[in-house]
Amino acid sequence: MKLPFSRLLFATVFCGLASQAPASPPLAKRACVTDVDTSNPQIPFLNYPAFRDAARAAISVLEQYQESGRTPAITPRPLRCDRIRVRKEWRRLTRNEKKAYMKAEKCLMTKPNYGLTSNETYSFHDGLSAAHADAFFRFHAGTKFLPWHRWLVWMHGNALEKLCGYTGPVPYWDYTLDAGPNLYQAPIFSKDPETGFGDGGSVPINELGGRAGGFIVDNGAFANYRPNLPLPHYLVRNFTPDAVYNPDNKYGVGLSDTFNQTARDRVMSATNFWQFETMIDGLDEPQFRSFHNSLHFTFGGDAQSFNWLEGTPWFGSQVFGANDPLFYLHHGNVDHVWWEWQNKEKAYQYDFHGAEGSPDSICDYLPLNKLGPDIPIGLALKTEWYPQCYTYEY
């Protein structure tokens, strides 16, 4: 099948990063030679020095594990949490918890962005989207993908608490429960104005040009929401057919085989980090259909972002998937699967490496684009360490 230009560009750019590699053991320890930069504490609710101390402690723990196969019997003080928050699947939240979450999410759309965007009138929600958009190829389709997005989803939940007073569980959406012919009837797409994320909309629109059309999300709690990036526009989704991914003309439903329980089980069968990343991100699939990517293709519109922007000035350089509030529940589920895999075996908890011969290291820094200080990947490997301090309800 001949691929349209957008798919070819996607494949061309990503294939250099994403060629499948045989399983390989973690590389030998490489001492971290730099420290977390605390000189510009831009976001006021983050404790930059505490991040630095936690990063030092995390690397020390991981280096000890690499040398001896053991970790300290007592968690080092900089990594200890005052409490461990428990994340839950969306259906497990009570109606009042769902209402509180939606209220906090809308609150985040009114809070200042603390310099995360060049326009100070844009919201913190826009700022999160900007951090995800800037030079996105640095943390997609490669070893940084999972830890970078883990940190972003945590920052989003942390902002809900610190800026908007949300104290309930941070939700994720387990779409394996909905994969199949009734996907678009999933509870997540409810039109309820208090607890629904809305469906695919009914009013066609294209405010950004190119292929960036779709349907206004005109129902649910975020009805007629207008994100500001790349320019102010209505949030759109597009549940329409896509012949490239779905010759049977069942867009979304036709992708279900890549994010159903069978697909999840395949990802969970990985025996090392790079194999896990390869499978969950579709790096071994020519069209990148995968547990992660297929949901973006399913949503269409803002949440699809990459191909959606074809024919616009932002195509190929930025993505704005985080405009859609569903983004965080989707990536929360990707993180949940990684967390579950990490907890299968002790060796998986601290496993991090790229393709055979790659220099990827726990010392490499996540480029967070001003969303707090850049932190070494090692600090993101265990969710129960400070500052993330969360776990999942099985």
N, C-alpha and C positions, 0 to 999 in steps of 0.2 A: 504494500500500500504506500502510495506517495504521500509524504507528510507535507502539510502546509509550512510556509516559511517560519511561522512562530515556533512550531514544534522542532523544526530543524535548528533554529538558533538556540532553543532551550537545550537540545541534545548536544549541539556543538560546544556550547559553553560548559555544560555540566560534565560531558564525557571525559574531559581532561582531568576532572576531579574525581570522577565516579567510576572508573573502570574497576570491574570486579577483580578481587585479588584473593589468592589462597589464604587460608587461615594462617596466622602468624603469631608467635608469642610476643608479649610486650617487650619493648626495647629495654636495654639496660638503663639503670637510673641515670638521669642527667640532672645534676644539682641546679636548682633555680638560682639564677644570678641576679635577678631583679626583684624589687619589692613593690607592693601595692602603693600607688601614688595617692597620697592623701592631701595634696597641696591645693586642690580646688574642690572643696566640699559643696558642690553645687545644689544637691537635693537635700533640703533641711531635715527630713525625717530619717536620713540614713546616718549611721555612726561610722564614718570613714576609718578612723583609727582602729575601731573594733574589727572592721573588715580586714584590715592589714594584719592584725594579730591573729585572727582566725585563719587567714591564708597561710601564715607562717606555720601555725600549728598543724593545719591539714597536710601541708607538704612534708612536715616532719613525720607525721603518722604514716603517710604513704611511702616515704623513703624507708622507714623502719619495716613496713610490710614487704616492700620489694627485697629487702636484705634478709629478713628472717621468716617471712610468712606469717608473722604475728602482728597484732595491733596492741596498743596499750590497754591494760586491764581497766583503767579509768580514763574516760574521755578527758583530754586536756581542757583546762578551764576556758580558753578562748573559743572552744567549739561547743560548749555546753549551752543548752537552751533553757529558758525559764519555763517553757511548756512546749509540748509537741502538738501542733494542730493537725486535725484529721480531715483529709479531703474525702469527699463523697461523690458518688455518681448522682447526676442531676435528679433522677427519679427518687433518690433516697432522701432528698430534702423535703421538709414539710412545706406546705403552701406559704406559711409565714416566713420560713427561711428563704424560699424563692423570691418572695416579695421584697425582703430585705436586701437580697443580693442585687435584684434589678434596680432597686432604689439607689444602692451604692454605685452601681455601674453608671447610672445616669448622673449621679453626683460627680463622678470622675470626669464626666464630659463638661463640667463647669469649673473645674479647678485649674489654677495656673500651671504652666508647664515647666517653670523654673529653668528656662533657657534651652529646653530640649528641641525647640524649633526656633527658626529665625523670627517668627512672628509671635510676639509676646501675648497676643490676644487669643492664640490657640490654646486648647485645653490640655490637661495632663494626658487624657486619653489619646489626643492627637500626638502628644510627645512620645508615648509608647510606640505608636505607629511609625513615627519618624525614626526612632531608634532601630526598629526592625527593618526600615526601608533603606537606610544609608549603607551603601556598599554591601548589599545583602549577600553577594556571592562569597564573602569572607566567612560566613557561618551557615551556608546551606550546602547540601550535597557533599558533605565531608565530615571529618571527625568532630568539628566544633558544633555541628548541627544540634545534637541532643543536649549537651550541656548549655549551649547558648540559649536555646528555647526554654530549657528548664529554668534558667535564671530569669528570663523575661516573664514567664508565667508567674514565678514567685514574686517578682517586682510588681506585677499587676495586682496580685492578691494583697501584697503588703501595702500598696497605695490605697486599695479599697479600705483597709483597716485604718491606716494612719491619716488619710485625708478625708475619709467619709464615714469613719466610725463603724465599719462593718465588722462584726465579730462572729459571724456564722461560718459554716464550712465552705471552703473554696471548692466549687463543683467541677466535675469533668463529665463528658458525654461518652458513654460506652456504646459506640455505634454498631458494635457487633450484635447488639440486641435488636437492632432495627434493620440491619442489612437485608436486602431482598426486595420483592415487588411492592411492599408497602412502606418503603423507606421514607417517602415524603409525607407519610401520615404519622411519623414519629412524634412523640410528645414534645420534643425539643422545638418543633416548628409550630407550636401552638400560637393561635392568634390572640390569646388572652392578653388584655392590655396591662395586666399586673405581673403575670408570670411567664408569658410566652416570648420567644425570640422572633416570632413572625415567620411567615412562609416565604414563598418565592415572589410574592407581590403580583400585581395585575396591571400596573400602569407602565407601559414601555417608555424608556427615556435614555438619552445619551448626552451628557453634559460635558464630557471630556474629549470626544472625538474618537476616531479610529474604531476599534472594536469594543470600546469601553461602554457599551450599552448594556441594557438589562431591564429589570423591573424594579420600581421603587418598593422598598420594604415599607408598606403602608399599613401594616397591622402589627399587633404584638406590642410589647413594652417599648420598643424602639421605633415605633411608627414615625416615618418621615424624618428620621435622624439625618443630619447633614454633617458628615466628617469634613475636615478642612484640607486633607491631603489627598492628592497632590494640589488640588484646588477645591474650594467648597463645592459640594455636590450631594445629591441624595444618595444614601446608602442603597446599593442595588445588589440583587442576586439574579441568577439566571439559570433556571432549572430546565432549559430547553435542550433539544437533542444535539449531540455533537458526534457526527459520523466517524471522526477519526478514532475516538475512544470507544464508540458504541455503534457498530454497524447495524445492530438490531434496533436502533433508533429509540433506545430506552436510556436516556441520559441519567446518570446517577444510579438507577437501578442496575444498569448494565455493568457498573463498576463495583457492584457489591461483592463480587468474588474476590476483590483485592482488600476488603476490610471486614469480611465476615469472620466467624469463629475459626474456620479452617485457615484463613490467611493469618490470623493472630497466632494460631498454634505454630504455623511455620516460622514466624518471627521468633517466637519463644523457644524454638528448637536450636537457635544459634548457640555456638559454643565459645565464642569470643566476641569482644566488643565490635571489631570491625565487621565481622559477619552480621552481627545484629544490626548495625547501622546500615549496611548494604541492603539488607532485606526490608527493614522498616521504611527506608527512604526510596526504595525502588531503584537503587543504583545498578542492579543487575537486570533491569527491564528496559527495553529500548524506548518506551514511551513514558517511563517513570511512573507507571501505575503502581501504587503501593498503599500500604496501610496509612501512611502519612499523606502523600500527594493526592490520592484519589478523592479524599474529602474536599480538598480545595477545588478540584475539578467538578465535584458534585454541587458545591454551593454556587459556583459561577460568580460573576460580578466582582465586587471589591475583594471578596475572600479568595477568588481564584487568582486575581491580580496579574500574574506574569503574562499569560497569553491574552488576558483581558485588556492589557494596555497596548497591544499591537496597534501601530498607527498613531501613537501619541508620543510626545517628547520624552516620556518616562520609560518607554518600552526598553527592556534589556538592562536598565541601570537601577531601577528601584521597584519595589513591590509594596503594596499597601493593604495586604491581607488583614492586618491587625485593626483596620477600620471597623470590621464586622465583629460585634461582641461575641459571636459564635467562635471566633478564632481561639479564644482563651479556653473554651471548653474542649475544643478539638485538640489543641496542643496539650491541654491537661491530660487528655486520654493517651496521647503519644507518650507523655512523661510517665503516666501510670503503668503502661506496658513496660517501659524501660526499668522503672522502679521494681516491678514484679520480677523481671528477668534478673536484675541485680541481686535480688533476694533469694534467687534459686540456689546459689552457691556463694560461699564467701569470696571465692576468687573473682566472681563476676562483679561484686560490689565495687572493687577498686580497679577493674580492668579498663584500661584506656590505651588504645594504640590504633594506628592507621594501617594502610596496606603495607605489605612486606617491604622493608627498606625505607619507609617514610620516617621523617624526623619528629613526628608528632609526640608530644610529651605532656605530662601533667603540669609542667611548668609553663606551658604556652598560655598566653593571656587571652581571655575572651574580649573581643572589641565591643564594648557595651554602648558606644556612641553617646557618652555623657550620662547614661542611665546608672549613675553611681560610678565608683572607681572600677577600672578593668581589673578582673580577678583571675588568678590562675585556675585552669580547668580542674585541678585537684580539689579545690574547695567546693565545686559543684557536684562531685561524685556521690556524696552521701547527703540525702535530704534531711536527715535527723541532726545534722551539724548546724551550728550557728553560721550564718544568720537565717538560713531557710527554715529550719525547725518545723518540718511537717512530715507526715506519713500518710498512708492511704488506708481506708477501710476496705478490706478485701471484698 
